[in-house]
Amino acid sequence: MKIICIARNYLAHVHELGNAVPGGMVLFLKPASALLTGGMPFHHPDFSQHIDYETEIVLRVSKGGSRIPAKAALSHIDAVTVGIDFTARDLQASQKAKGLPWEIAKSFDSSACLGSWMPISEIPQLEAIGFHLERDGTVVQKGNTKAMTFGFAAIISHASKYFTLERGDVIFTGTPAGIGKIASGETYHGYLNGQQLLACKIQ
């Protein structure tokens, strides 16, 4: 399986980092070893002094395909959840300054934290999913999929032009504004439409 990720899909997040607004969709990949599931703790890696949380809605691919037309794209997913794209911001800044790829900042082990899956049939409006992240009981980030630059169907269709989708793949759809630095001892809970799906302790 693979983890497909979309960067800069919420304009407010683009602005908070001072990045240029992309002219199109920005894709990157994480390996299967990046998955962190089942409420397992996240161990702060020793190669970074600044790990950020980035809360995202994540899609689960239920039917494979390539070059999927947008009008049929949603039939290729069956569930969504809340995820955290853990990002080594210091490494990313260093790599970007050198004009180098930044996989080491985004694709390291356990950097793709996933909550429990919610069937699409239980979600009234995929285009208006509210989600938020709490740190030790305090809301630190919140968003709504209606603010995405590229919706789910467009993401699935575009990604499938480059990467053949396979059953079990997951797609991180981008983070809204409000990212922040994590610290050991903190506990994070992710919510989708008010329902807690994710729990992660930082160690």
N, C-alpha and C positions, 0 to 999 in steps of 0.2 A: 504494500500500500504506500501511498505518498500523501504528503500534506501540501496542498497548494494554498498560497497566501496572496492576498491583495494588499498592496501598500497605497497609502494616500487616497483612500476612498471616501474620506469625510473632510471637507474643506477646512473646517475649524481645526482639525488636527494638523493639517498641512501648515496652516498659519501659525499654530502654537510652536511648531518646530522651526519656523522660518524657512521652510522648503519651498521650492518653486512648484506651482500648480502643474501637474503632469498633463501632457497633451493627449494622453490615452491611458489605458489601464496598465498598472505596474504589477507584474507578477514575480513571485519568487517561490522557492521550494524549501521544505524542511524534510529531513529523512525520517523514517519510521522511528528511529531511536530518539527523536525529539518528543514523542508522545509521553504525556504524564496524565494518567487516568486513575479512576477508582479512589479519588480522595487522597492519593499519595502526597507526601510532603515534597516541596521544592527545596533542594539543597543549593544554597547560594554558592556558585562556583568561585574558585579562588583566582580565576584569571580576569575577573572584572570587579571594579569598585563601585559600579553604578548599573544595577539592573532595574529596568523599568517594567511595570505591568502595562499591558495594552489589552483592554477588554474588547472582545469581538463576538459577533454571532458566527457560528460555525455550522456548515452544512455537511450532511452525510450522503455520500453517493451510493445509490441503491441499484443503479443500472449503468453499465459502462457505455462508452461511445466516443466517437471522435467527430469533430466538425458538426457539433450538435446545433441545429437552428434554435434561435432564441425562443421561438413559439413552442418548442417541444422541451425546452431545457428543464423546466420544473418537474417533469415526469422522471427525471434522472436522480432526484433526491427524495428521501423519505422521512428525514428527521433533522432537527436543528438543536443546537445547544449553545451555552455560553462557554467561551474559551478565553484563556490568557496567553497572549503572545509575549513571552518574557524576552526582553531585548537588552543586550549589553550595550548601553548607550555610549559608554566611553570607547569601546572597541569600534562601534559603528562610526563614531565621529572621526576616530583615527584613520580608519580605512577609507572613509569618504574623502578626507583631506588629502590622502595619497592617490586618490583616483582608483582605488582597488575595490574588488568585490567585498561585500560585508556579510557573507554567510556565517563567519565565525561569531558575529554579533547577534544573529537571528536564528541560526539552525543548530545550535549546540544541544546536547542531550537534555531532555526534560523541558525544553523551551516552549512546548506546545501543550499547555494544560487544558484538559477537556472536562466538562461537566457531564451529567447524565443526559441522555438523549430524550427529546420530546418529539413525538410523531407530528408530522405536518398537519395531520387531520385534526389535531387539537389546537391549532393556531388559526384564529379567525382571519388575520390579515398578515401575510408574509411581508408585505411592503410597509408595515407599520408596527414592527415588533419593538417594544420598549425593553431595555435591558440596563442593568447597573451593577456596579461592583462595590462591595463594602469591605473596609479594612477595620478589623476589630470593632465591628458594629456601626461604623460611620461611613456614609456613602462618599466615595472618592471619585467615581467616574460613572457617567450615565449617558445613554444615547438612544436613538431610535433609528431603525432602518430606513425610515422615510427621508433621512438626511444623507443617505449614501449617494455618491455621484453615479455609481453603477449598481443597478439592482441585481438580485440573484440570477435572474434569467440571462442577463447580459454577461455576468461573470462566468457562469457555467459554459455558455456558448463560446465566449472568447478563449477561456482556458483550454477548452477541448480542441481548439485549432492547433495548439502547440503540444499538449499532453493528452494522450488518450486516457479518458477517465475509466477507472475500474471500480467495481463494487468494493466498498470499504474505504475508498479514498475520502479524505475530508478537505473542506475548503474554508479557510479563514477569510472573512469578507471585509476586514478593515476595522480600524479603531476610531472612535470619535475623540474629541478633545478631552483632556483631563488625565492624561497619563501621569505616572509618578514613580518615584524611586521606592523600592522595597527594602525591608530590613529584617534581619533574623528575629524570630519571635512573633512576627505578625501573622494573623490569620485572615484570609480573604474568602469572601462568599460572593458568588455570582448569581444574578437573578434574571430570569426571562419572563416578561409580563407578570412580574410580581412573585414568581415561583422560584425558590432556590434550587439551582441545578448543580452548582459548583462549590466546592470547599477545598481550600489549599492552605496548608501551614508552611511558613517559611522557616527553614532551619539553616 
